Amino acid sequence: MFKNILVVCHANVCRSPAAELLFKARRPHKGMEFRSAGLSAQDGASIDPTMRRLLAGHGIDSTEHRAKRLNLRYIRDADLILVSERQQIAAVESLAPTSRGKVHMLGKWEDSDVDDPHGGHEDAYRRSFALIEHLVTGWLNKIC
């Protein structure tokens, strides 16, 4: 069983915090920990307001989320790292070559990237959120 799961995207204000919070809301085992980080995150940035609204619509409070930049400690501590886009696998592995084998796409089972809705139309956020929700459910079915 995976204990520490890290979700990674670009800025840690849309996709990865949504996945992190969805995982936490559905956490099947109390021993499982979820966190998120961004490859180019500005530490301390708030979650995107549109994503916050979508999460709230599902009963998930994201007001406490603050962006965190991906670092070696996060990578080392994770048993499983899920990235939003295919090219992010190489980015994580270049930061920590020993992470090979534990970095996978969030959309692995669908062979799908999760497009970044940041700054786009609300429809893009809704599509991204629905896909993330689907992919989180898929991962939980595989790892639990």
SULCOR-V91421 format. One record per residue. N is the residue number from 1. SS is DSSP state (h for helix, s for strand, l for the rest). PHI is phi in degrees with one decimal (* if undefined). PSI is psi in radians with two decimals (* if undefined). Layout:
# SULCOR-V91421
n->N ss->SS phi->PHI psi->PSI
n->N ss->SS phi->PHI psi->PSI
This chain:
# SULCOR-V91421
n->1 ss->l phi->* psi->2.45
n->2 ss->l phi->-81.0 psi->2.35
n->3 ss->l phi->-101.4 psi->-0.79
n->4 ss->s phi->-115.8 psi->1.99
n->5 ss->s phi->-115.9 psi->2.26
n->6 ss->s phi->-114.7 psi->2.29
n->7 ss->s phi->-110.9 psi->2.30
n->8 ss->s phi->-124.8 psi->2.43
n->9 ss->s phi->-139.6 psi->-2.76
n->10 ss->l phi->-77.1 psi->-1.01
n->11 ss->l phi->-113.8 psi->-0.11
n->12 ss->l phi->61.6 psi->0.65
n->13 ss->l phi->-125.9 psi->-0.11
n->14 ss->l phi->-131.2 psi->-1.39
n->15 ss->h phi->-69.1 psi->-0.92
n->16 ss->h phi->-67.6 psi->-0.68
n->17 ss->h phi->-67.6 psi->-0.58
n->18 ss->h phi->-62.5 psi->-0.80
n->19 ss->h phi->-64.0 psi->-0.79
n->20 ss->h phi->-55.3 psi->-0.86
n->21 ss->h phi->-70.3 psi->-0.58
n->22 ss->h phi->-67.3 psi->-0.73
n->23 ss->h phi->-58.9 psi->-0.81
n->24 ss->h phi->-62.8 psi->-0.70
n->25 ss->h phi->-65.1 psi->-0.48
n->26 ss->l phi->-110.2 psi->0.19
n->27 ss->l phi->-47.5 psi->1.99
n->28 ss->l phi->-80.0 psi->-0.43
n->29 ss->l phi->-128.2 psi->2.32
n->30 ss->l phi->-62.2 psi->-0.42
n->31 ss->l phi->-77.8 psi->-0.13
n->32 ss->l phi->-86.5 psi->2.32
n->33 ss->s phi->-116.1 psi->2.46
n->34 ss->s phi->-127.2 psi->2.42
n->35 ss->s phi->-145.9 psi->2.94
n->36 ss->s phi->-138.5 psi->2.79
n->37 ss->s phi->-156.9 psi->2.89
n->38 ss->s phi->-124.7 psi->2.47
n->39 ss->l phi->-60.5 psi->-0.61
n->40 ss->l phi->-127.0 psi->0.57
n->41 ss->l phi->-66.9 psi->2.57
n->42 ss->l phi->-94.1 psi->1.90
n->43 ss->l phi->-50.7 psi->2.27
n->44 ss->l phi->93.5 psi->-0.13
n->45 ss->l phi->-64.8 psi->2.54
n->46 ss->s phi->-79.5 psi->2.79
n->47 ss->l phi->-64.2 psi->2.61
n->48 ss->l phi->-57.8 psi->2.35
n->49 ss->h phi->-59.3 psi->-0.64
n->50 ss->h phi->-67.9 psi->-0.73
n->51 ss->h phi->-66.4 psi->-0.65
n->52 ss->h phi->-59.2 psi->-0.77
n->53 ss->h phi->-63.1 psi->-0.75
n->54 ss->h phi->-64.0 psi->-0.74
n->55 ss->h phi->-63.6 psi->-0.76
n->56 ss->h phi->-60.4 psi->-0.63
n->57 ss->l phi->-63.2 psi->-0.31
n->58 ss->l phi->-105.5 psi->0.25
n->59 ss->l phi->77.4 psi->0.35
n->60 ss->l phi->-111.6 psi->2.12
n->61 ss->l phi->-87.4 psi->2.11
n->62 ss->l phi->-115.5 psi->0.22
n->63 ss->l phi->-65.3 psi->-0.44
n->64 ss->l phi->-83.5 psi->-0.21
n->65 ss->l phi->-64.2 psi->2.34
n->66 ss->s phi->-130.9 psi->2.33
n->67 ss->l phi->-61.3 psi->2.54
n->68 ss->l phi->-132.6 psi->2.36
n->69 ss->s phi->-78.8 psi->2.38
n->70 ss->l phi->-59.2 psi->2.36
n->71 ss->l phi->-138.9 psi->3.01
n->72 ss->h phi->-62.8 psi->-0.62
n->73 ss->h phi->-64.2 psi->-0.77
n->74 ss->h phi->-59.3 psi->-0.78
n->75 ss->h phi->-64.1 psi->-0.83
n->76 ss->h phi->-61.9 psi->-0.72
n->77 ss->h phi->-74.5 psi->-0.32
n->78 ss->l phi->-81.4 psi->2.44
n->79 ss->l phi->-87.9 psi->-0.48
n->80 ss->s phi->-144.0 psi->2.30
n->81 ss->s phi->-120.4 psi->2.16
n->82 ss->s phi->-112.5 psi->2.14
n->83 ss->s phi->-107.0 psi->2.74
n->84 ss->l phi->-80.5 psi->-0.53
n->85 ss->l phi->-133.0 psi->2.61
n->86 ss->h phi->-51.7 psi->-0.78
n->87 ss->h phi->-68.8 psi->-0.29
n->88 ss->h phi->-72.4 psi->-0.35
n->89 ss->h phi->-59.6 psi->-0.88
n->90 ss->h phi->-63.5 psi->-0.64
n->91 ss->h phi->-64.3 psi->-0.76
n->92 ss->h phi->-66.8 psi->-0.80
n->93 ss->h phi->-66.0 psi->-0.49
n->94 ss->h phi->-72.9 psi->-0.53
n->95 ss->h phi->-69.4 psi->-0.66
n->96 ss->l phi->-143.6 psi->1.57
n->97 ss->h phi->-55.8 psi->-0.45
n->98 ss->h phi->-72.6 psi->-0.10
n->99 ss->h phi->-81.3 psi->-0.13
n->100 ss->l phi->-54.7 psi->2.35
n->101 ss->l phi->99.0 psi->-0.37
n->102 ss->l phi->-113.7 psi->0.10
n->103 ss->s phi->-105.9 psi->2.15
n->104 ss->s phi->-139.0 psi->2.81
n->105 ss->s phi->-75.3 psi->2.46
n->106 ss->l phi->-56.5 psi->-0.64
n->107 ss->l phi->-91.4 psi->0.45
n->108 ss->h phi->-53.7 psi->-0.81
n->109 ss->h phi->-73.2 psi->-0.29
n->110 ss->h phi->-107.7 psi->-0.07
n->111 ss->l phi->50.6 psi->0.93
n->112 ss->l phi->-137.7 psi->2.33
n->113 ss->l phi->-76.6 psi->2.76
n->114 ss->l phi->-105.5 psi->1.88
n->115 ss->l phi->-62.3 psi->2.53
n->116 ss->l phi->-81.3 psi->2.02
n->117 ss->l phi->-85.0 psi->-0.14
n->118 ss->l phi->-50.8 psi->2.15
n->119 ss->l phi->83.9 psi->-0.02
n->120 ss->l phi->-93.8 psi->-2.99
n->121 ss->l phi->-72.4 psi->2.69
n->122 ss->h phi->-58.0 psi->-0.53
n->123 ss->h phi->-60.1 psi->-0.66
n->124 ss->h phi->-64.2 psi->-0.69
n->125 ss->h phi->-64.1 psi->-0.77
n->126 ss->h phi->-62.6 psi->-0.74
n->127 ss->h phi->-64.0 psi->-0.78
n->128 ss->h phi->-62.5 psi->-0.79
n->129 ss->h phi->-62.4 psi->-0.79
n->130 ss->h phi->-61.7 psi->-0.72
n->131 ss->h phi->-66.0 psi->-0.79
n->132 ss->h phi->-58.9 psi->-0.79
n->133 ss->h phi->-59.6 psi->-0.77
n->134 ss->h phi->-62.8 psi->-0.77
n->135 ss->h phi->-69.7 psi->-0.65
n->136 ss->h phi->-61.2 psi->-0.78
n->137 ss->h phi->-60.3 psi->-0.75
n->138 ss->h phi->-60.5 psi->-0.79
n->139 ss->h phi->-64.4 psi->-0.75
n->140 ss->h phi->-61.3 psi->-0.64
n->141 ss->h phi->-66.3 psi->-0.50
n->142 ss->h phi->-84.6 psi->-0.64
n->143 ss->h phi->-99.9 psi->-0.09
n->144 ss->l phi->-113.1 psi->*
